Amino acid sequence: MKKVFSASAAVFLLLFISLGSFPQTFINTLEDSTFSDMWLGIGTIDSGFAHSGFHYSLTDSTREYGLGIETALPDELKGKNAILKSGGWVMSDTNDVYSFFVITLTDNGKQVFWKGIPLHNYFKEKDKWVRFADSTAIPANYTKNCIIKAFLWNASHKHKVGLDDLSFQFKEMKSPSYLPVIDVDEKTAMANSSNLIYSNNYYSVYYDEERQAVSVKGKDDSSIIKNILFLHIPKNTNRYKPAVKSLRFDKAREKNGKTRLRFIAKTGYCKLKFDMTCWQSSSRIDFKAEQKYSKDIDVSRSSMVFEETLRPSEIYRFNRQLQDTAFQDEYWLDKQGIKLGDADSSLIIYHNTGVSSVQYDNKNLRIIINLDWEKDHPFFRFPLAPDSSGWKLEQSFSTYKKGDKATNAFSAYAGSQTGNIARFMKNPSGFEATYVWTEHADFTDIRTNRAVYFGSGKIKDADSAIGGFVKYDIPVTKSVFYDNPDSISNYEASNHLINSLECAIKTDSAFSRFLDDIHERGVGICLHTPEQYTTTGQRLDQALAYMQKKYSSPTWIDHGNNNGPQNNREDLICDGTLPYSKWYSLDLWKKYGVKYLHNAYYEENFTFMKTGFNSSIEKAYTGWGDYIPKPDYWQHASKTGDIYHWPTASVLFISNNSIWSYYFSKAKFEDFIKNWSVEINHCYPAWVDPKKGFGVYGPDSVMLAQPGFNKTLALMADLRSEGKLNIPTVQQFMDYRLAVDDIDYELLTDGRLRITNNSGRAVSGLAFATRAKFVLVDRGRPAQKTVGNDLVFWFDIGLGESKIIRTVE
């Protein structure tokens, strides 16, 4: 039978299916006479050889766009992560036609997403109907207001493409939960007949001996904390059982206007001493948890669980933004916190850097204070295994030996009259978001280095830069090789275009001078391990000594990680922190001041591969919600001591100059900044192959910085000058964040805030955000700006200095 495309009138059918509240499915077979306003491209309806019935949508040289839909999401899905499943039947008069099914999202009149599903990949035979299907995930921050537009696009403009039986299904996307499962015995869940064990003008503490339940009530006798539990989850649950334990009241001790209430909990392998220190003249409660282990054990999670009665009124999110409406079911809050209730009946937990993290279970009204949780300090090793490749040994859990103690401290305010609190920002001086460039040293030549830092391989000094990092004053944490004892060549890595030796300080004097030049321009220089392959102890010592004296770098970037003996065994995620290994490096790192180490856990395990959105700069994308644990840095005391880990989530390769404007568009940066995001990248700008590096061959084979790269740097510099985007080195980023961690934060009874700088150094541009009309710091007005609903302000604070912050709502 001959298949014919014609242009006749038609009869249409619209079928709408609602499966309960959701999912909702819309199907258009084009066999009805009337259509809802949501359907697009009705003018392309034709008759003839349809997939079903008699009618279909036809595009050709005169009709570029075909059948589609334009609609908001169903009300039940607004504000939730959602999935749009689209599909239909398509046909073409040739098996090689350039066409797409396009899906776009528009938020408040601005397009925020575009995707083209290549239909030409389906056309194997001409004039044959084939099924296409696609699934698009839409994050919750867009589903509330976004408009979805999806349609057939015949981009060839000359061939015929038909579409029939188009369907759309909207449904909620269920996110994984990171909350612990807590099975609480009913008799311990609520204290019914409790005895008063402490009281002041703000709150009272009660204990029910029969149920072993400790509770806190406001001065109006309303319930603030219903009960406090101890949760412990061993890594090996076949050997040790998880425990949810009530607290047994042990004793009270009063001294100097404060009372310490001690509680005890025991598992078969751990004893907890839990202290509540109550101040007679303050709403503050200081908590201290000391765990002592009676057996050797690996720990997945240990937590204090506050069973609540009050509903949340403010969430202090991990990105430092405030949420006070439309609360999510689950939060990972980093070390930020939450406010429950209000005034006399309230609980505020905030800025507790002495714990692993804080989570909130909104469905079960629980605050989980993680004393130690493996997701807060992810780690793995490539164990030495010469016959293996890519074998990773999970090491995120903590390991304790018999007799070990772990101590954590945190604070809360019960019955406080404080209104909106001032929240620490992640950046100094009012910057809203952070982007950190980290360059990895592999396979570079002096000409490619000059190209991406100075703009051209011919330029030999920073003062003459015409492009690249130096031209736009973009700091980079640049890792380098100290030595090249194996005379590693760039020949293979450059596809036989460059036959020089890989750059290293000892073997390339021009490269060494280049490093001195860019270091004076603010580039942080650190080791990418001392050499291409596993180094010797002597060379490691020499390299670290040189780097400390020349560049004072506290940073280290791991390189060459894998299982073989040649794969840089001195690295963090190989043997660097194993005392029994001949490649143990921790002692030398400490000796030479190296304390900020690159951790490739997220990158190697593709942790956030499915939680980006529209190639978002930030990974994982904040718009999906706050349930995903993703710390910006951490310590892993039982495995790596007191050094700090900082992560990268992916590798940035730009294989085509035009891709720069897609990955780093102004719209993507605006979204990145709007979410107050942090991203530390992993890239190879000076790699000798332009498909991995950021260079391009110009006239006379001169290596130049890619034009798209220069435009991206210019855009970032503009955003920085606007006070929005912070672009620090790893050292600058970590130094500031750790200083903030050591600043004491105290809510005073009159609603003011006192901060004290215990960081060991002066802090410039200490920044906060608050919901207030104006703010005073020691009765003076600080530098400030308005960001959305927040007043962002900042000021300098000296070593050991205290300041009083007063906000007026």
FENTAHU-V782231 format. One record per run of one state. SS is the DSSP state (H for helix, E for strand, C for the rest). FROM is the first residue (numbers start at 1). TO is the last residue. If there is no record, write none. Layout:
# FENTAHU-V782231
{{SS:FROM:TO} {SS:FROM:TO}}
This chain:
# FENTAHU-V782231
{{C:1:4} {E:5:5} {C:6:12} {E:13:18} {C:19:23} {E:24:31} {C:32:38} {E:39:40} {C:41:41} {H:42:44} {E:45:48} {C:49:54} {E:55:59} {C:60:64} {E:65:72} {C:73:74} {H:75:77} {C:78:81} {E:82:92} {C:93:99} {E:100:107} {C:108:109} {E:110:118} {H:119:121} {C:122:129} {E:130:138} {C:139:139} {H:140:143} {C:144:146} {E:147:153} {C:154:160} {E:161:172} {C:173:185} {H:186:189} {C:190:194} {E:195:199} {C:200:202} {E:203:208} {C:209:212} {E:213:218} {C:219:222} {E:223:234} {C:235:242} {E:243:246} {C:247:247} {E:248:255} {C:256:257} {E:258:266} {C:267:269} {E:270:279} {C:280:283} {E:284:293} {C:294:296} {E:297:308} {C:309:311} {E:312:316} {C:317:321} {E:322:323} {C:324:329} {E:330:332} {C:333:336} {E:337:342} {C:343:344} {E:345:349} {C:350:356} {E:357:361} {C:362:365} {E:366:373} {H:374:376} {C:377:379} {E:380:381} {C:382:392} {E:393:394} {C:395:397} {E:398:400} {C:401:404} {E:405:414} {C:415:422} {E:423:424} {C:425:432} {E:433:436} {C:437:437} {E:438:439} {C:440:443} {E:444:444} {C:445:445} {H:446:454} {C:455:455} {E:456:456} {C:457:461} {H:462:464} {C:465:467} {H:468:471} {C:472:476} {E:477:480} {C:481:488} {E:489:489} {C:490:500} {E:501:501} {C:502:508} {H:509:520} {C:521:523} {E:524:527} {C:528:536} {H:537:551} {C:552:554} {E:555:556} {C:557:585} {H:586:591} {C:592:595} {E:596:599} {C:600:600} {H:601:604} {C:605:621} {H:622:624} {C:625:632} {E:633:634} {C:635:636} {H:637:640} {C:641:643} {E:644:647} {C:648:651} {E:652:652} {C:653:656} {H:657:663} {C:664:665} {H:666:674} {C:675:677} {E:678:680} {C:681:682} {E:683:683} {C:684:686} {E:687:687} {C:688:694} {E:695:697} {C:698:698} {H:699:701} {C:702:702} {E:703:705} {C:706:706} {H:707:721} {C:722:724} {E:725:726} {C:727:729} {H:730:741} {C:742:742} {E:743:747} {C:748:752} {E:753:757} {C:758:762} {E:763:770} {C:771:773} {E:774:777} {C:778:779} {E:780:780} {C:781:782} {E:783:787} {C:788:789} {E:790:797} {C:798:801} {E:802:808} {C:809:809}}
